[in-house]
């Protein structure tokens, strides 16, 4: 119990630090250098630039519908962590707007540096089970719906690429060409950092579970994740006969899987990244 309590405190602390890093990057580096964030935060910045509405309010209004969907489909724990991250992020936007900061360097270098800080912040949030970008929630929900219809596992990559292509096309048309190109650099640098620290969070994850009591784990995976497993007989040199389960998930579902497995002491599991599943 104490271990779980300490782990939860640490995860919320990392979400807070990550959200502050992201808001610092957006307000103090990206926007002053004519670049914007990507995903739903990018949409909020576009609205802010075109209308003059308060940026924090725009962020909340754009993100809220996606958060509600995520809370309903991905569960209460995800909803709480995402809400905390978003609140800290929007408060950070307000705070850093009042703090004078100037990065005296070329736009290209400043934007690359800002994208790296943004990626580091978002990595902390994702690794802690949270999310402050609605595009990732949208991609997860869409992939889940497609998976339920087809019975297949798909990567989040193509949905995220399409979503952000629409965002940057809007920047190109509604703001200007240079801003769109600099914002694209932000996306490339930030996602490179995120992929490094999360082992390509948009890719399919294979979870291999070794257990002596598979029935309850399989039931929870079916009920909570709407997934099935491949089950095989296996044997350990010390543990003796057991079962090996193989299940394919996306990164956000992986957080729920960790919760399921934490309730089954003695269970051993590994996670690997899968580039493609052939059928």
C-alpha positions in Angstrom: 0.0 0.0 0.0 2.8 2.4 1.0 4.6 1.6 -2.2 1.6 2.3 -4.4 0.9 5.6 -2.4 4.5 6.7 -3.0 4.4 5.7 -6.6 1.2 7.8 -7.1 2.7 10.9 -5.5 5.8 10.5 -7.7 3.8 10.2 -10.8 1.8 13.3 -10.0 5.0 15.2 -9.3 6.4 14.1 -12.7 3.2 15.2 -14.4 3.5 18.6 -12.6 7.1 19.1 -13.7 6.3 17.9 -17.2 3.4 20.3 -17.6 5.4 23.3 -16.3 8.2 22.4 -18.8 5.7 22.3 -21.6 4.1 25.6 -20.7 7.5 27.3 -20.3 8.5 26.1 -23.7 5.3 27.3 -25.4 5.1 30.8 -23.8 8.8 31.7 -23.4 10.3 30.1 -26.5 7.9 28.8 -29.2 5.4 31.6 -29.4 7.9 34.5 -29.3 9.8 32.8 -32.1 6.7 32.4 -34.3 6.2 28.7 -33.7 3.4 26.8 -32.1 2.8 23.6 -30.3 1.1 20.6 -32.1 -2.1 18.7 -31.4 -5.0 20.4 -29.6 -2.6 22.9 -28.0 -1.7 24.0 -31.5 -5.4 24.5 -32.3 -5.8 26.6 -29.1 -2.8 28.7 -30.1 -4.2 29.3 -33.6 -7.5 30.4 -32.1 -5.7 32.7 -29.7 -3.7 34.3 -32.5 -6.8 34.8 -34.7 -9.2 36.0 -32.0 -7.1 37.4 -29.2 -8.9 35.2 -26.6 -7.0 34.2 -23.5 -4.7 31.3 -24.4 -5.4 29.3 -21.2 -9.1 29.5 -21.8 -8.6 28.4 -25.5 -6.5 25.4 -24.3 -9.2 24.2 -21.8 -12.1 24.7 -24.3 -10.3 22.7 -27.0 -9.0 20.0 -24.7 -12.2 19.5 -22.6 -14.2 17.4 -25.1 -11.3 15.1 -25.7 -10.7 14.8 -21.9 -14.4 13.8 -21.4 -14.1 11.1 -24.0 -10.8 9.9 -22.5 -12.3 9.8 -19.0 -15.2 7.7 -20.2 -13.1 5.2 -22.2 -9.7 5.2 -20.6 -10.8 5.2 -17.0 -10.8 7.4 -13.9 -7.1 7.2 -13.1 -6.2 8.4 -16.6 -8.8 11.2 -16.3 -7.5 12.4 -12.9 -3.8 12.5 -14.1 -4.8 14.2 -17.4 -6.8 16.8 -15.5 -4.0 17.5 -13.1 -1.6 17.9 -16.0 -3.9 20.2 -18.0 -4.6 22.4 -14.9 -0.9 22.8 -14.2 -0.2 23.4 -17.9 -2.8 26.2 -18.1 -1.7 27.8 -14.8 1.9 27.6 -16.1 0.8 29.5 -19.3 -0.5 32.3 -17.1 2.5 32.4 -14.9 5.1 32.4 -17.6 3.3 35.1 -19.5 4.2 37.4 -16.6 7.8 36.4 -16.4 10.2 38.3 -18.7 12.3 35.8 -20.7 14.2 36.4 -23.9 16.3 33.8 -25.8 18.7 35.9 -27.9 19.5 33.4 -30.7 18.3 32.5 -34.2 14.7 31.4 -34.6 15.8 28.0 -35.9 18.0 27.3 -32.8 15.4 28.7 -30.4 12.6 26.6 -31.9 14.7 23.4 -31.8 15.6 24.1 -28.2 12.0 24.8 -27.3 10.8 21.6 -29.1 13.3 19.6 -27.0 12.1 21.1 -23.8 8.5 20.5 -24.9 9.3 16.9 -25.7 10.9 16.3 -22.4 7.9 17.7 -20.5 5.4 15.6 -22.5 7.6 12.5 -22.0 7.4 12.9 -18.2 3.6 13.2 -18.5 3.2 10.2 -20.8 5.5 8.0 -18.7 3.5 8.9 -15.6 0.2 7.8 -17.2 -1.2 11.3 -18.0 -1.8 13.3 -21.2 -2.3 17.0 -21.9 -2.9 16.7 -25.7 -6.3 15.8 -27.1 -4.9 14.4 -30.3 -3.4 11.5 -28.5 -6.7 10.7 -26.8 -8.5 11.1 -30.1 -6.0 8.7 -31.8 -6.4 6.2 -28.9 -10.2 6.2 -29.1 -10.3 5.9 -32.9 -7.8 3.0 -32.9 -9.8 1.3 -30.2 -13.0 1.6 -32.1 -11.4 0.3 -35.3 -9.8 -2.5 -33.3 -13.2 -3.5 -31.8 -14.7 -3.6 -35.3 -11.9 -5.4 -37.1 -10.3 -7.4 -34.3 -6.9 -6.0 -35.3 -4.3 -3.9 -33.5 -3.2 -0.7 -35.1 -0.5 1.9 -34.3 -1.4 5.5 -33.3 1.1 6.9 -35.7 -1.0 7.5 -38.8 -3.9 9.1 -36.8 -1.5 11.4 -35.1 0.3 12.3 -38.3 -3.0 13.1 -40.0 -4.3 15.2 -37.1 -1.1 17.3 -36.9 -1.0 17.6 -40.7 -4.4 19.3 -40.5 -3.1 21.6 -37.7 0.0 22.7 -39.6 -2.0 23.1 -42.8 -4.2 25.5 -40.8 -1.2 27.4 -39.6 0.1 27.6 -43.2 -3.2 29.0 -44.5 -4.4 31.1 -41.5 -1.1 32.5 -40.1 1.9 32.3 -42.4 4.3 29.9 -44.1 7.3 30.6 -41.8 5.3 29.9 -38.7 4.1 26.6 -40.2 7.6 25.5 -41.1 9.0 26.4 -37.7 6.1 24.6 -36.0 6.8 21.5 -38.0 10.4 21.6 -36.7 8.9 21.7 -33.2 6.9 18.6 -34.0 9.9 16.7 -35.4 12.2 17.6 -32.4 9.5 17.1 -29.7 8.4 13.7 -31.1 12.0 12.5 -31.4 12.6 13.3 -27.7 9.2 11.7 -26.7 10.0 8.5 -28.7 13.4 8.2 -27.1 12.1 8.4 -23.6 8.8 6.4 -24.1 10.2 3.8 -26.6 7.9 5.2 -29.4 4.7 5.6 -27.4 2.6 5.6 -30.6 3.7 2.0 -31.6 1.9 -1.2 -30.6 3.2 -2.8 -27.4 3.5 -6.5 -26.8 3.0 -7.5 -23.2 4.3 -11.0 -22.2 3.0 -12.2 -18.9 4.2 -15.3 -17.0 1.9 -16.4 -14.2 0.6 -19.4 -12.4 -2.9 -18.0 -12.1 -3.9 -16.8 -15.5 -7.7 -17.0 -15.4 -8.3 -13.8 -13.3 -5.7 -11.8 -15.4 -7.4 -12.9 -18.6 -10.8 -12.0 -17.3 -9.6 -8.5 -16.3 -7.9 -8.0 -19.6 -11.2 -8.8 -21.4 -13.4 -6.7 -19.1 -11.1 -3.7 -18.6 -9.2 -3.5 -21.9 -11.6 -5.3 -24.3 -8.6 -7.4 -25.4 -7.8 -11.0 -25.8 -4.6 -13.0 -25.1 -2.6 -15.8 -26.6 -2.1 -18.4 -23.8 0.7 -21.0 -23.9 2.0 -23.6 -21.5 5.5 -22.8 -20.2 7.9 -24.0 -17.5 10.5 -22.3 -15.3 13.7 -23.9 -14.0 12.7 -22.8 -10.5 9.1 -21.9 -10.6 8.0 -25.0 -12.5 4.9 -25.2 -14.7 3.1 -21.9 -15.4 1.2 -20.1 -18.2 2.6 -17.5 -20.6 0.1 -14.8 -21.9 0.8 -12.5 -24.8 -1.3 -9.4 -25.3 -1.1 -6.5 -27.8 -1.9 -3.0 -26.5 -1.3 0.7 -27.2 0.6 2.9 -24.9 -2.4 4.3 -23.0 -3.9 0.8 -22.5 -0.5 -0.2 -21.1 -1.1 1.9 -18.0 -4.3 -0.1 -17.2 -2.4 -3.3 -17.8 0.1 -2.2 -15.1 -2.7 -1.7 -12.7 -4.1 -5.2 -13.5 -0.7 -6.9 -13.0 0.1 -5.0 -9.8 -2.8 -6.8 -8.1 -1.3 -10.2 -8.9 2.0 -10.6 -6.9 4.3 -13.2 -8.3 3.4 -12.4 -11.9 6.3 -11.6 -14.2 5.9 -9.5 -17.3 7.9 -7.8 -20.1 6.9 -5.1 -22.6 8.3 -4.7 -26.1 7.6 -2.4 -29.0 6.1 -4.0 -32.2 6.6 -2.3 -35.6 4.0 -4.4 -37.4 1.7 -7.3 -37.0 1.2 -9.5 -40.1 -2.0 -11.5 -40.6 
